[in-house]
């Protein structure tokens, strides 16, 4: 009989714990503000970040240039895949009013540095764990084209071939 009471007590305690956890999850979903996902046409959330080169990039005040803001991660195969064409875009438009900034969301500084060493991106890079949240970005890569006034003019929610003539033509139209 004592064994049955112990099992009964454990089951009731487990049920109570699960009920409390369920209520907590529901309350969090109801009372936490939803994550805002930035889309084309909106003002870009402001930020200020120092790139690996030491150059500071900030939104919306980055000198009236077109900002290509790319969120990426070292563990993301499509991010690796688009790095060469993004590097070429940065080189081709460096003197034409385009700034390319790749923001790594990696928590590991060692992984980030190994990526830079291996793939040698030819654009500004930085590592930050907060900025992508302000944009509602949680899938990588994701890129925002932000005009000189700080407005998002295009959002690309996948890897892109930055040498694609259609993409190049669109960027030309923004200059």
Helices and strands as residue ranges (DSSP letters): H 2-31, E 47-50, E 56-59, E 66-72, H 77-93, E 98-104, H 109-119, E 124-127, H 131-135, E 142-146, E 152-156, H 165-174
